Structures are given as C-alpha cells and as structure tokens.
C-alpha cells in the first residue's frame, strides 16, 4: 500500500468520525491492530453501539476495494462507511452500508467475475481483491441505517423494558 493510499485511508476514518460527532454521536477511532473495525460509535445515551469499517477512495468512482475476508466478516451492528474524498475543496461523500449487504454483494460480484472469461478468453485466476460499488447512490448519506437515533416508539419500548426487568 502506498503512502498516499495509507494517508487517504486515515483521512477517511477521521472524516467519518468527525461527521458522526457533528451528528451528535460519540465516535472513537480504534487502534490500528483492531481487525475489521476502524470506529466504535454510540448514541449520546449509550443505549446503542455500532462498529464501522471505513473504506476510502479518492477517484469519484463510487467504487472501493476490499479483501476476501470481508465476505465473512459481518454482523447486525457492523457497518461499512465508504468514503469518497473527491477534490480537496469538496466535502467528502459517505455511503453507509450494512456489513451483511457488503458481504453478500462482493461475494456474488466476485463469483460472477470469476465465471466470466477474461479479455483473452481464458479463465480468470482467483484473487483476494473484492470490489464494492454504489454507482446508483443507494447508500449515499444513509446514516439512519446505523440505527443510532431512537424513534419515540423505540424509546418508549426501551423505557418499559427497563422498568419490567
């Protein structure tokens, strides 16, 4: 990984943490050796916590590179935030995607890629590289998918569940 790519990745993590903080959440960037988790975030009441893996691109293609391990690393409270840094004068764009969707999508797209013949007509060789794209902006700015904002009904249920315990 080049220094430029590494710095872009670090910038992406800090941009995501800043955006989450701006939205009123408590975001903490993890140590570099935390496998698959870049940020732990909770709502201000600490009633809901999620983990985030950040992937960063600087090319405005809405496409991000992941590893094979991402096919099997998913959980209900684990998300990816795909960051497109864009130009220096622009605000980055954020694509918030549940990890289960990322895992299923990259597994299928990689399988389809392997089945398709290469440009030379020969079978493709397997690779650990996976690609995720959101060219239709389905997940653009979908922060609500994190589930950190409680609706009044969810808050009432939580309140009464605590009273009943």
C-alpha positions in Angstrom: 0.0 0.0 0.0 1.4 3.4 -1.0 1.9 6.2 1.5 -0.7 8.2 -0.5 -3.3 5.3 -0.1 -2.5 4.9 3.5 -3.0 8.6 4.2 -6.2 8.6 2.3 -7.5 5.7 4.4 -6.5 7.6 7.6 -8.2 10.7 6.3 -11.3 8.7 5.6 -11.5 7.4 9.1 -11.1 10.9 10.6 -13.7 12.4 8.3 -16.2 9.7 9.3 -15.5 10.2 13.0 -15.9 13.9 12.5 -19.2 13.5 10.6 -20.6 11.2 13.3 -19.5 13.7 16.0 -21.2 16.5 14.1 -24.4 14.5 14.1 -24.3 14.2 17.9 -22.8 10.7 18.3 -19.7 9.6 20.3 -17.2 8.2 17.8 -13.9 6.7 18.8 -11.2 5.6 16.3 -9.7 2.2 17.2 -6.1 1.2 17.4 -4.6 0.1 14.0 -4.5 -3.5 15.1 -8.3 -3.9 15.6 -9.3 -6.3 13.0 -12.1 -5.1 10.7 -13.2 -2.2 13.0 -12.0 1.4 12.5 -14.6 3.2 14.6 -16.8 2.4 17.5 -19.7 4.7 17.8 -22.6 5.1 20.3 -25.5 7.4 20.7 -25.3 10.1 23.4 -27.4 7.9 25.8 -25.1 4.9 25.3 -28.2 2.8 24.5 -26.9 1.7 21.1 -23.4 1.0 19.8 -22.2 0.0 16.3 -18.9 -0.7 14.7 -17.7 0.8 11.4 -15.1 -0.3 8.9 -14.1 2.6 6.6 -13.0 2.3 3.0 -11.7 5.3 1.2 -11.4 6.3 -2.4 -10.1 9.5 -4.0 -11.4 8.9 -7.5 -15.1 9.9 -7.6 -15.9 6.4 -9.0 -18.1 5.3 -6.0 -16.1 2.1 -6.0 -14.0 0.7 -3.1 -11.5 -2.2 -2.8 -12.0 -4.8 -0.1 -10.4 -8.1 0.8 -11.7 -11.6 0.6 -12.2 -11.6 4.4 -15.0 -9.1 4.1 -17.2 -11.8 2.6 -17.4 -13.5 6.0 -17.0 -10.5 8.4 -20.5 -9.2 9.1 -22.8 -8.6 12.0 -26.1 -6.9 12.7 -24.3 -4.0 14.4 -21.3 -3.7 12.0 -21.3 -1.3 9.1 -19.1 0.0 6.3 -18.8 3.7 5.5 -17.4 4.0 2.1 -15.8 7.5 1.7 -15.2 9.3 -1.5 -12.8 12.1 -0.7 -13.3 13.9 -4.0 -11.3 17.1 -4.6 -9.7 18.9 -1.7 -12.2 21.8 -2.0 -15.2 19.4 -1.7 -16.9 17.8 1.3 -16.3 14.0 1.1 -19.3 11.8 0.3 -20.3 9.0 2.6 -22.0 5.7 1.6 -23.3 3.9 4.8 -23.8 0.2 4.1 -24.7 -2.7 6.5 -21.9 -5.2 6.5 -24.3 -8.1 5.6 -25.1 -6.3 2.3 -21.4 -5.6 1.6 -20.5 -9.3 2.3 -23.3 -10.7 0.0 -22.7 -8.1 -2.7 -18.9 -8.7 -3.0 -19.3 -12.5 -2.8 -21.7 -12.5 -5.7 -19.9 -10.0 -7.8 -16.6 -11.8 -7.4 -18.2 -15.1 -8.3 -19.7 -13.5 -11.4 -16.3 -12.0 -12.3 -14.6 -15.4 -12.0 -17.2 -17.1 -14.2 -16.8 -14.5 -17.0 -14.0 -15.1 -19.4 -11.1 -12.7 -19.4 -10.4 -10.3 -22.3 -8.2 -13.0 -23.8 -10.9 -15.6 -23.4 -9.0 -17.6 -20.8 -10.5 -18.5 -17.4 -9.7 -15.9 -14.7 -7.4 -16.6 -11.8 -8.9 -16.2 -8.4 -7.9 -13.1 -6.4 -8.3 -11.9 -2.8 -9.4 -8.5 -4.0 -13.1 -7.6 -4.0 -14.8 -4.5 -5.3 -17.9 -2.8 -3.9 -19.6 0.0 -5.8 -22.6 2.2 -5.2 -23.0 3.8 -8.6 -26.7 4.4 -8.1 -26.1 6.2 -4.7 -28.4 3.8 -2.9 -26.4 4.2 0.3 -25.3 7.8 -0.1 -25.6 9.6 3.3 -27.8 6.8 4.7 -26.7 7.5 8.3 -30.1 6.3 9.6 -29.1 2.8 8.8 -26.8 2.8 11.8 -29.9 2.8 14.0 -28.4 5.2 16.5 -31.3 7.6 16.6 -34.2 6.2 18.6 -37.7 6.8 17.4 -40.2 7.8 20.1 -41.8 4.3 19.9 -38.4 2.6 20.3 -37.6 4.9 23.2 -40.9 4.0 24.9 -40.2 0.3 24.5 -36.7 0.6 25.9 -38.1 2.6 28.9 -40.8 0.0 29.7 -38.4 -3.0 29.2 -36.1 -1.5 31.7 -38.9 -1.0 34.2 -40.1 -4.6 33.8 -36.6 -6.0 34.5 
